[in-house]
């Protein structure tokens, strides 16, 4: 995977991460809070964050010590 594709994927994931955060805020402001749905969204956010970290690591060249 070349760096341009990785950066594009990171950008898409960051957008999705932000959208999920907005969804969590909206659900918490709703009169009837669905804790299960909020938990699922938070879990998805964590998976996205992990994937972003892995992709960012791919962009950093290995340094041989």
N, CA, C and O atoms as CSV, one atom per row, in Angstrom:
chain,resi,resn,atom,element,x,y,z
A,1,UNK,N,N,0.858,-1.170,0.000
A,1,UNK,CA,C,0.000,0.000,0.000
A,1,UNK,C,C,0.906,1.235,0.000
A,1,UNK,O,O,1.780,1.360,0.857
A,2,UNK,N,N,0.704,2.136,-0.944
A,2,UNK,CA,C,1.570,3.314,-0.992
A,2,UNK,C,C,1.078,4.403,-0.041
A,2,UNK,O,O,-0.060,4.364,0.427
A,3,UNK,N,N,1.934,5.359,0.235
A,3,UNK,CA,C,1.656,6.365,1.265
A,3,UNK,C,C,0.441,7.231,0.928
A,3,UNK,O,O,-0.273,7.672,1.828
A,4,UNK,N,N,0.206,7.474,-0.347
A,4,UNK,CA,C,-0.957,8.284,-0.731
A,4,UNK,C,C,-2.265,7.575,-0.367
A,4,UNK,O,O,-3.191,8.201,0.149
A,5,UNK,N,N,-2.335,6.289,-0.633
A,5,UNK,CA,C,-3.530,5.514,-0.273
A,5,UNK,C,C,-3.708,5.445,1.238
A,5,UNK,O,O,-4.827,5.536,1.743
A,6,UNK,N,N,-2.608,5.284,1.950
A,6,UNK,CA,C,-2.666,5.225,3.410
A,6,UNK,C,C,-3.182,6.554,3.966
A,6,UNK,O,O,-4.051,6.568,4.839
A,7,UNK,N,N,-2.654,7.656,3.468
A,7,UNK,CA,C,-3.092,8.969,3.942
A,7,UNK,C,C,-4.557,9.216,3.629
A,7,UNK,O,O,-5.276,9.801,4.439
A,8,UNK,N,N,-5.002,8.778,2.465
A,8,UNK,CA,C,-6.413,8.926,2.093
A,8,UNK,C,C,-7.302,8.115,3.038
A,8,UNK,O,O,-8.351,8.587,3.478
A,9,UNK,N,N,-6.867,6.889,3.343
A,9,UNK,CA,C,-7.633,6.029,4.257
A,9,UNK,C,C,-7.667,6.639,5.664
A,9,UNK,O,O,-8.701,6.596,6.332
A,10,UNK,N,N,-6.558,7.198,6.110
A,10,UNK,CA,C,-6.515,7.847,7.424
A,10,UNK,C,C,-7.501,9.014,7.457
A,10,UNK,O,O,-8.220,9.195,8.440
A,11,UNK,N,N,-7.533,9.798,6.390
A,11,UNK,CA,C,-8.457,10.937,6.318
A,11,UNK,C,C,-9.909,10.465,6.430
A,11,UNK,O,O,-10.699,11.049,7.172
A,12,UNK,N,N,-10.249,9.423,5.703
A,12,UNK,CA,C,-11.611,8.881,5.736
A,12,UNK,C,C,-11.946,8.377,7.134
A,12,UNK,O,O,-13.039,8.628,7.642
A,13,UNK,N,N,-11.010,7.670,7.756
A,13,UNK,CA,C,-11.253,7.141,9.094
A,13,UNK,C,C,-11.410,8.255,10.122
A,13,UNK,O,O,-12.235,8.148,11.029
A,14,UNK,N,N,-10.629,9.317,9.990
A,14,UNK,CA,C,-10.757,10.446,10.926
A,14,UNK,C,C,-12.128,11.109,10.786
A,14,UNK,O,O,-12.727,11.518,11.781
A,15,UNK,N,N,-12.622,11.213,9.554
A,15,UNK,CA,C,-13.962,11.767,9.343
A,15,UNK,C,C,-15.015,10.881,10.011
A,15,UNK,O,O,-15.913,11.372,10.694
A,16,UNK,N,N,-14.889,9.578,9.805
A,16,UNK,CA,C,-15.842,8.650,10.403
A,16,UNK,C,C,-15.771,8.723,11.926
A,16,UNK,O,O,-16.800,8.681,12.600
A,17,UNK,N,N,-14.565,8.830,12.467
A,17,UNK,CA,C,-14.372,8.935,13.911
A,17,UNK,C,C,-15.098,10.176,14.445
A,17,UNK,O,O,-15.772,10.112,15.473
A,18,UNK,N,N,-14.958,11.296,13.746
A,18,UNK,CA,C,-15.648,12.523,14.141
A,18,UNK,C,C,-17.161,12.398,14.041
A,18,UNK,O,O,-17.890,12.898,14.897
A,19,UNK,N,N,-17.625,11.734,12.998
A,19,UNK,CA,C,-19.069,11.521,12.833
A,19,UNK,C,C,-19.624,10.673,13.974
A,19,UNK,O,O,-20.715,10.937,14.481
A,20,UNK,N,N,-18.866,9.652,14.373
A,20,UNK,CA,C,-19.315,8.804,15.470
A,20,UNK,C,C,-19.353,9.578,16.783
A,20,UNK,O,O,-20.251,9.372,17.599
A,21,UNK,N,N,-18.393,10.458,16.988
A,21,UNK,CA,C,-18.391,11.294,18.195
A,21,UNK,C,C,-19.636,12.177,18.220
A,21,UNK,O,O,-20.275,12.327,19.262
A,22,UNK,N,N,-19.980,12.760,17.069
A,22,UNK,CA,C,-21.181,13.590,16.982
A,22,UNK,C,C,-22.435,12.762,17.263
A,22,UNK,O,O,-23.372,13.245,17.899
A,23,UNK,N,N,-22.450,11.529,16.793
A,23,UNK,CA,C,-23.594,10.648,17.038
A,23,UNK,C,C,-23.726,10.338,18.527
A,23,UNK,O,O,-24.834,10.298,19.061
A,24,UNK,N,N,-22.600,10.121,19.189
A,24,UNK,CA,C,-22.630,9.845,20.630
A,24,UNK,C,C,-23.185,11.045,21.386
A,24,UNK,O,O,-24.027,10.891,22.271
A,25,UNK,N,N,-22.718,12.226,21.043
A,25,UNK,CA,C,-23.198,13.446,21.704
A,25,UNK,C,C,-24.702,13.600,21.489
A,25,UNK,O,O,-25.433,13.937,22.421
A,26,UNK,N,N,-25.158,13.356,20.280
A,26,UNK,CA,C,-26.585,13.476,19.979
A,26,UNK,C,C,-27.404,12.450,20.753
A,26,UNK,O,O,-28.472,12.768,21.277
A,27,UNK,N,N,-26.906,11.224,20.824
A,27,UNK,CA,C,-27.638,10.193,21.558
A,27,UNK,C,C,-27.685,10.494,23.052
A,27,UNK,O,O,-28.694,10.225,23.704
A,28,UNK,N,N,-26.616,11.045,23.595
A,28,UNK,CA,C,-26.602,11.366,25.017
A,28,UNK,C,C,-27.521,12.540,25.335
A,28,UNK,O,O,-27.990,12.665,26.466
A,29,UNK,N,N,-27.782,13.395,24.361
A,29,UNK,CA,C,-28.671,14.534,24.565
A,29,UNK,C,C,-30.140,14.155,24.388
A,29,UNK,O,O,-31.029,14.919,24.765
A,30,UNK,N,N,-30.396,12.987,23.819
A,30,UNK,CA,C,-31.770,12.544,23.576
A,30,UNK,C,C,-32.454,12.230,24.907
A,30,UNK,O,O,-31.798,11.847,25.876
A,31,UNK,N,N,-33.774,12.394,24.944
A,31,UNK,CA,C,-34.501,12.121,26.190
A,31,UNK,C,C,-34.385,10.660,26.644
A,31,UNK,O,O,-34.262,10.390,27.839
A,32,UNK,N,N,-34.424,9.740,25.714
A,32,UNK,CA,C,-34.297,8.318,26.055
A,32,UNK,C,C,-32.911,7.848,25.586
A,32,UNK,O,O,-32.693,7.620,24.396
A,33,UNK,N,N,-31.995,7.711,26.524
A,33,UNK,CA,C,-30.626,7.343,26.187
A,33,UNK,C,C,-30.529,5.831,26.000
A,33,UNK,O,O,-30.916,5.056,26.874
A,34,UNK,N,N,-30.008,5.430,24.851
A,34,UNK,CA,C,-29.808,4.010,24.537
A,34,UNK,C,C,-28.347,3.665,24.813
A,34,UNK,O,O,-27.478,3.847,23.959
A,35,UNK,N,N,-28.094,3.164,26.021
A,35,UNK,CA,C,-26.722,2.882,26.446
A,35,UNK,C,C,-26.057,1.813,25.582
A,35,UNK,O,O,-24.854,1.886,25.330
A,36,UNK,N,N,-26.813,0.835,25.131
A,36,UNK,CA,C,-26.257,-0.223,24.304
A,36,UNK,C,C,-25.763,0.333,22.966
A,36,UNK,O,O,-24.675,-0.014,22.506
A,37,UNK,N,N,-26.555,1.182,22.360
A,37,UNK,CA,C,-26.156,1.779,21.090
A,37,UNK,C,C,-24.932,2.677,21.280
A,37,UNK,O,O,-24.025,2.673,20.448
A,38,UNK,N,N,-24.904,3.436,22.359
A,38,UNK,CA,C,-23.749,4.291,22.643
A,38,UNK,C,C,-22.498,3.434,22.842
A,38,UNK,O,O,-21.426,3.779,22.344
A,39,UNK,N,N,-22.625,2.334,23.558
A,39,UNK,CA,C,-21.483,1.439,23.783
A,39,UNK,C,C,-20.968,0.869,22.461
A,39,UNK,O,O,-19.758,0.770,22.255
A,40,UNK,N,N,-21.875,0.500,21.578
A,40,UNK,CA,C,-21.465,-0.034,20.268
A,40,UNK,C,C,-20.722,1.014,19.450
A,40,UNK,O,O,-19.723,0.711,18.796
A,41,UNK,N,N,-21.209,2.236,19.490
A,41,UNK,CA,C,-20.560,3.308,18.740
A,41,UNK,C,C,-19.171,3.588,19.316
A,41,UNK,O,O,-18.213,3.799,18.571
A,42,UNK,N,N,-19.071,3.588,20.638
A,42,UNK,CA,C,-17.766,3.822,21.272
A,42,UNK,C,C,-16.775,2.715,20.908
A,42,UNK,O,O,-15.592,2.979,20.689
A,43,UNK,N,N,-17.262,1.492,20.846
A,43,UNK,CA,C,-16.399,0.375,20.467
A,43,UNK,C,C,-15.922,0.542,19.028
A,43,UNK,O,O,-14.759,0.278,18.721
A,44,UNK,N,N,-16.808,0.974,18.157
A,44,UNK,CA,C,-16.441,1.226,16.751
A,44,UNK,C,C,-15.405,2.349,16.665
A,44,UNK,O,O,-14.461,2.273,15.878
A,45,UNK,N,N,-15.591,3.392,17.480
A,45,UNK,CA,C,-14.622,4.488,17.506
A,45,UNK,C,C,-13.239,3.990,17.902
A,45,UNK,O,O,-12.236,4.401,17.319
A,46,UNK,N,N,-13.187,3.110,18.891
A,46,UNK,CA,C,-11.896,2.564,19.327
A,46,UNK,C,C,-11.230,1.748,18.225
A,46,UNK,O,O,-10.018,1.834,18.028
A,47,UNK,N,N,-12.029,0.952,17.507
A,47,UNK,CA,C,-11.462,0.178,16.394
A,47,UNK,C,C,-10.905,1.097,15.315
A,47,UNK,O,O,-9.846,0.832,14.746
A,48,UNK,N,N,-11.624,2.173,15.041
A,48,UNK,CA,C,-11.156,3.139,14.040
A,48,UNK,C,C,-9.861,3.795,14.514
A,48,UNK,O,O,-8.921,3.951,13.735
A,49,UNK,N,N,-9.811,4.173,15.775
A,49,UNK,CA,C,-8.603,4.793,16.315
A,49,UNK,C,C,-7.416,3.843,16.207
A,49,UNK,O,O,-6.312,4.263,15.861
A,50,UNK,N,N,-7.639,2.569,16.502
A,50,UNK,CA,C,-6.567,1.573,16.377
A,50,UNK,C,C,-6.102,1.443,14.924
A,50,UNK,O,O,-4.904,1.350,14.656
A,51,UNK,N,N,-7.050,1.437,13.998
A,51,UNK,CA,C,-6.686,1.321,12.590
A,51,UNK,C,C,-5.904,2.548,12.125
A,51,UNK,O,O,-4.950,2.424,11.356
A,52,UNK,N,N,-6.304,3.724,12.587
A,52,UNK,CA,C,-5.571,4.946,12.252
A,52,UNK,C,C,-4.136,4.842,12.759
A,52,UNK,O,O,-3.197,5.188,12.041
A,53,UNK,N,N,-3.963,4.371,13.982
A,53,UNK,CA,C,-2.617,4.229,14.549
A,53,UNK,C,C,-1.773,3.256,13.740
A,53,UNK,O,O,-0.595,3.513,13.489
A,54,UNK,N,N,-2.363,2.151,13.333
A,54,UNK,CA,C,-1.628,1.174,12.533
A,54,UNK,C,C,-1.214,1.764,11.192
A,54,UNK,O,O,-0.089,1.555,10.736
A,55,UNK,N,N,-2.116,2.495,10.568
A,55,UNK,CA,C,-1.805,3.108,9.272
A,55,UNK,C,C,-0.733,4.180,9.414
A,55,UNK,O,O,0.158,4.289,8.571
A,56,UNK,N,N,-0.818,4.972,10.480
A,56,UNK,CA,C,0.200,5.997,10.705
A,56,UNK,C,C,1.566,5.349,10.928
A,56,UNK,O,O,2.584,5.880,10.485
A,57,UNK,N,N,1.592,4.215,11.608
A,57,UNK,CA,C,2.847,3.485,11.804
A,57,UNK,C,C,3.426,3.020,10.471
A,57,UNK,O,O,4.645,2.947,10.319
A,58,UNK,N,N,2.578,2.710,9.520
A,58,UNK,CA,C,3.046,2.282,8.207
A,58,UNK,C,C,3.723,3.418,7.450
A,58,UNK,O,O,4.569,3.182,6.587
A,59,UNK,N,N,3.347,4.647,7.778
A,59,UNK,CA,C,3.914,5.803,7.105
A,59,UNK,C,C,5.309,6.153,7.639
A,59,UNK,O,O,6.110,6.784,6.950
A,60,UNK,N,N,5.582,5.732,8.877
A,60,UNK,CA,C,6.874,6.031,9.507
A,60,UNK,C,C,7.857,4.925,9.167
A,60,UNK,O,O,7.605,3.758,9.470
A,61,UNK,N,N,8.977,5.276,8.540
A,61,UNK,CA,C,9.942,4.231,8.188
A,61,UNK,C,C,10.588,3.622,9.438
A,61,UNK,O,O,10.800,4.297,10.445
A,62,UNK,N,N,10.887,2.349,9.339
A,62,UNK,CA,C,11.574,1.658,10.440
A,62,UNK,C,C,13.004,2.175,10.551
A,62,UNK,O,O,13.692,2.375,9.550
A,63,UNK,N,N,13.427,2.382,11.775
A,63,UNK,CA,C,14.800,2.820,12.036
A,63,UNK,C,C,15.549,1.636,12.621
A,63,UNK,O,O,15.153,1.079,13.645
A,64,UNK,N,N,16.618,1.263,11.969
A,64,UNK,CA,C,17.415,0.135,12.440
A,64,UNK,C,C,18.389,0.664,13.477
A,64,UNK,O,O,19.224,1.521,13.187
A,65,UNK,N,N,18.270,0.141,14.688
A,65,UNK,CA,C,19.139,0.620,15.775
A,65,UNK,C,C,20.385,-0.230,15.887
A,65,UNK,O,O,21.230,0.025,16.745
